[in-house]
Amino acid sequence: MKTKSPVSRSGRFTGGPAADVAQFTESISFDWRLWRHDIQGSIAHATMLQKIGVLKRNELSAITKGLDAIGKEIAAGKFKWKPELEDVHMNIEAELTKRVPAGAKLHTGRSRNDQVALDMRLWLRDEITFLLGEIAGLQRALVSLGEKNADVLIPGYTHMQRAQPVYLAHHLLAYVEMLERDCERLWDCHSRVNVCPLGSGAIAGSTLPLKRELVAKLLNFVDANGKVQLTQNSMDAVSDRDFMVEFAAAAALLAVHISRLAEDVILWVSAEFNYIKIADAYTTGSSLMPQKKNPDIAELARGKTGRVVGNLMSLLTLLKGLPMTYNRDLQEDKERLFDTADTVRASTRLMAAMLQNTKINRTACAAAASDPALLATDLADYLVRKGMAFRPAHHVVGAVVALAEKTGKPLNQLTLAELQTIGKTFGRDALGVFNLKTAMAKRNLTGAPGTKEVANQLARWREQLS
């Protein structure tokens, strides 16, 4: 049931809905943000209607000027939205018709079903572009922090236990790689968002000779080769929300990546790690404990991941049982999509700003990275180079570690004699394995955290993001 209005309520009804029904069914409280794209689509549609003779030139001019004037009022916050007109489409059309008599012709060959499908695609197409910019900003912040601290080493962790030494920059670049995959997924999603549904009508197109290709060109629904992208089935076009689900899924994975980065930041800023210091502007205090400096930006980014994942589940559940074609249930898609886009953009932007205002505690990092146990695998590799198979080498070094623990010595302070009580293969050069600078210089495989390789990767990303 639609809300009573001269535009949305047909002659089929003799009265309007009850007040509580009108309140329950309205969507203007959240879909008003589609106004810019609704006007954009309406101008393109009107241009097409003039081409096929539905509108005269002066009528098209009046409609275009009227829509532009309404758009300026909305942008200035002077437009009065009317809940009784239900949604953004009816609010704008009703106001246009009041100002421009020819506005009554604007809905010719168009339904709110294909109109909202168009608006959502236009809106999401822009949001993906904006989000890609935010992600690039976060990538640049990670690369910049890595470059400024290119010589800083930290322990790498597996199972949250110290594993092997890595450059801090290498750790940060791991997130740059994750974010790049997010960008690729979003671009892939963009190709399916960038398809024009207008002309599909409510369900079965139109008997009028609409020029769908013209509208698509005017709204830039074209591929990289300039080929117009049109939906090919009117029923699918008005009920398809796959493009929203794809975006929500890509955004959920982006949010998970940001959450993982946030978790590392939260660990690193703790007194136990003390690897980083975040500027005061990006932390908060405690209402009770005056000494506290909390990493709230990172914690909130981690926490907001739950709502982004939840939005994806909501959209999937919303679509699960819908018959063809358009059903009013689909009104519920917008708030979930809007919230996802707003949340991931804010989280991405603020994480980037926080990292731009973060300093590395080189002393704490160096102390942690100097743990000789981090090079136990290098000692096994030393035995492999001496001709021992890796499994026996692994066993021998495990015995060396046990000896170090028993004697209370760091690995690099065991004597040659002590090493040789475990294995005669150890020579005088064995303890040279624990030279951290030499150890990092040897890690030159593509993707490894070696000194030269990390420098190459930083340079590659600096160029790619410039």
Long-range contacts (C-beta under 8 A, 24 or more apart in sequence): 1-25, 2-86, 3-83, 3-84, 3-85, 3-86, 4-84, 5-84, 5-85, 5-86, 5-90, 5-94, 6-94, 6-97, 7-85, 7-90, 7-93, 7-94, 7-97, 8-85, 8-86, 8-90, 22-83, 22-84, 22-86, 23-83, 25-86, 25-328, 25-331, 26-83, 26-84, 26-86, 26-87, 27-86, 27-87, 27-88, 27-331, 27-334, 28-81, 28-82, 28-83, 28-85, 28-86, 28-87, 28-88, 28-91, 29-83, 30-334, 30-335, 30-338, 31-87, 31-88, 31-116, 31-334, 32-81, 32-88, 32-91, 33-88, 33-123, 33-338, 34-88, 34-116, 34-119, 34-120, 34-123, 34-334, 35-71, 35-74, 35-88, 35-92, 36-71, 36-74, 37-118, 37-119, 37-122, 37-123, 37-126, 38-88, 38-89, 38-92, 38-115, 38-119, 39-67, 39-68, 39-70, 39-71, 39-92, 40-122, 40-219, 41-115, 41-118, 41-119, 41-122, 41-198, 41-219, 42-67, 42-92, 42-93, 42-106, 43-67, 44-198, 44-215, 44-218, 44-219, 45-106, 45-109, 45-110, 45-198, 45-215, 46-106, 47-214, 47-215, 47-218, 48-210, 48-211, 48-214, 48-215, 48-218, 49-105, 49-106, 49-108, 49-109, 51-211, 51-214, 52-208, 52-209, 52-210, 52-211, 54-105, 54-108, 54-109, 54-208, 55-102, 55-105, 56-102, 59-102, 59-105, 62-100, 62-102, 63-96, 63-100, 63-102, 63-103, 63-106, 65-100, 66-96, 66-99, 66-100, 66-103, 67-92, 67-96, 69-99, 70-95, 70-96, 70-99, 87-112, 87-116, 88-119, 89-115, 89-116, 89-119, 108-208, 109-199, 109-201, 109-206, 109-208, 109-210, 110-198, 110-201, 111-200, 111-201, 111-202, 111-203, 111-238, 113-200, 113-201, 113-202, 113-203, 113-238, 113-325, 113-326, 114-197, 114-198, 114-199, 114-200, 114-201, 114-202, 114-234, 114-237, 114-238, 115-198, 117-197, 117-198, 117-200, 117-237, 117-238, 117-240, 118-196, 118-197, 118-198, 118-219, 120-244, 120-333, 120-334, 120-337, 121-193, 121-194, 121-195, 121-196, 121-197, 121-243, 122-219, 124-193, 124-243, 124-244, 124-247, 124-337, 124-341, 125-190, 125-193, 125-194, 127-247, 127-341, 127-345, 128-186, 128-187, 128-189, 128-190, 128-193, 128-247, 129-190, 130-345, 131-186, 131-251, 131-341, 131-344, 131-345, 131-348, 132-183, 132-186, 132-187, 134-344, 134-345, 134-348, 134-349, 134-352, 135-179, 135-182, 135-183, 135-186, 135-254, 135-348, 136-183, 136-465, 137-348, 137-349, 137-352, 138-179, 138-258, 138-348, 138-349, 138-351, 138-352, 138-355, 139-176, 139-179, 139-180, 139-461, 139-465, 140-352, 140-465, 141-351, 141-352, 141-353, 141-355, 141-356, 142-172, 142-173, 142-175, 142-176, 142-179, 142-355, 143-172, 143-173, 143-176, 143-458, 143-461, 143-462, 143-465, 144-356, 145-172, 145-355, 145-356, 145-358, 145-360, 146-170, 146-172, 146-173, 146-458, 147-458, 147-462, 148-360, 149-360, 149-362, 150-454, 150-455, 150-458, 152-360, 152-362, 152-365, 152-366, 153-365, 153-366, 153-369, 153-436, 153-440, 154-275, 154-365, 154-368, 154-369, 155-368, 155-369, 155-371, 155-374, 156-449, 162-368, 162-371, 162-373, 162-374, 163-374, 164-374, 164-375, 164-377, 165-369, 165-374, 165-375, 165-436, 165-439, 165-440, 165-449, 166-449, 167-440, 167-449, 167-451, 167-454, 168-275, 168-360, 168-365, 169-454, 169-457, 169-458, 170-449, 170-454, 170-457, 171-264, 173-454, 173-457, 173-458, 173-461, 175-257, 175-260, 175-261, 176-461, 178-257, 178-260, 179-254, 179-257, 182-250, 182-253, 182-254, 182-257, 185-250, 185-253, 186-247, 186-250, 186-254, 189-243, 189-246, 189-247, 189-250, 191-223, 192-242, 192-243, 192-246, 193-243, 193-247, 194-221, 194-222, 194-223, 194-229, 195-221, 195-229, 195-230, 195-231, 195-243, 196-221, 196-228, 196-229, 196-230, 196-231, 197-231, 197-237, 197-238, 197-240, 199-230, 200-231, 200-234, 200-235, 200-237, 200-238, 201-234, 201-238, 202-238, 202-326, 203-234, 203-235, 203-238, 203-325, 203-326, 204-234, 204-235, 205-234, 235-324, 235-325, 236-325, 238-325, 238-326, 239-322, 239-324, 239-325, 239-326, 239-327, 239-330, 241-315, 241-318, 241-319, 241-330, 241-333, 244-315, 244-333, 244-337, 245-312, 245-315, 245-316, 245-319, 247-337, 247-340, 247-341, 248-308, 248-311, 248-312, 248-315, 248-336, 248-337, 248-340, 249-312, 251-308, 251-312, 251-340, 251-341, 251-344, 252-305, 252-308, 252-309, 252-311, 252-312, 252-340, 254-344, 254-348, 255-304, 255-305, 255-308, 255-309, 255-343, 255-344, 255-347, 256-305, 256-309, 258-301, 258-302, 258-305, 258-344, 258-347, 258-348, 258-351, 259-301, 259-302, 259-305, 261-298, 261-351, 262-298, 262-299, 262-301, 262-302, 262-351, 263-298, 263-302, 265-295, 265-298, 265-354, 265-355, 265-358, 266-295, 266-298, 266-299, 266-302, 269-295, 269-298, 273-364, 273-368, 274-361, 274-364, 275-360, 275-361, 275-364, 275-365, 275-368, 276-358, 276-359, 276-360, 276-361, 277-358, 277-359, 277-360, 277-361, 278-354, 278-357, 278-358, 279-354, 279-357, 279-358, 279-359, 281-357, 282-350, 282-353, 282-354, 282-357, 282-358, 297-350, 297-351, 297-354, 298-351, 298-354, 300-347, 301-347, 301-350, 301-351, 304-343, 304-346, 304-347, 307-339, 307-343, 308-339, 308-340, 308-343, 308-344, 311-336, 311-337, 311-339, 311-340, 312-340, 369-436, 370-436, 371-410, 372-410, 372-411, 372-412, 372-413, 372-434, 373-401, 373-410, 373-411, 375-411, 375-412, 375-433, 375-434, 375-436, 375-439, 376-400, 376-401, 376-411, 378-433, 378-434, 378-439, 378-442, 379-411, 379-430, 379-433, 379-434, 382-430, 382-433, 383-423, 383-425, 383-426, 386-425, 386-427, 387-425, 388-425, 396-422, 396-423, 396-425, 399-423
